[in-house]
Amino acid sequence: MMRRLGRWALRGLLAIAIISLAAFVVDFAVFKLRGSPHSTVAVSQFIEIPLKSGLPEYDFVGTTNVPCVVALFPQGGEDPCWYVRRHQNQWEKLGTPAY
């Protein structure tokens, strides 16, 4: 019984891996056939600065345009535009304060 369950689990994992790989290959092919479409998304940047009291201070740095690709998966080292649009606030954390 356990052996059968293990085989089905292995088959399921193999099927998920094959489907994921096929989705990435199809996305890459469509990305290249469309001429590697790129876009930009306006992103707000914030910085977290630790104070000597131990509390953080949050400062708005500004808005910048971040390049992204019009694809389902990251291509060419850039995030997909749908992901960047969902994460329009970027936070950067500085180190601990010097006493």
Secondary structure, DSSP 8 states (H G I E B T S, - for coil): -HHHHHHHHHHHHHHHHHHHHHHHHHHHHHHHHTT--EEEEEEEEEEEEE-TTS-EEEEEEEEEEEEEESSSS-BTTB-BHHHHHH--EEEEE------
